Amino acid sequence: MLGSYGGGMLSIVFGISQIVYLSFMGPADIDAVQASLFKRAALFALLMLPLTLLLIAALCAGVGFTGALWLGNVLWMKGLITACYAALLFILFLIIVALC
């Protein structure tokens, strides 16, 4: 759960710094980004960083809650979370089959 909190806070900090960075970009900076593949890749990584950290935070929370339920003593919660994960995997399978 601590990893989830840390990932969420890092996502917020990087998102705010991204807004500040993009607000200072001028036309010359945009032309420089369009000219260089390395700068384009670096800008793409900067734009994707908050979303990636938010995804990591969500995964940490999911692992934490699942671990808490599986190590608990409530049998019907274990069955419910197992059924939910099975349904999720089945839906993901159907999406992959539909896209292929």
Secondary structure, DSSP 8 states (H G I E B T S, - for coil): -HHHHHHHHHHHHHHHHHHHHHHT--HHHHHHHHH-HHHHHHHHHHHHHHHHHHHHHHHHHHHHHHHHHHTSS-HHHHHHHHHHHHHHHHHHHHHHHHH-
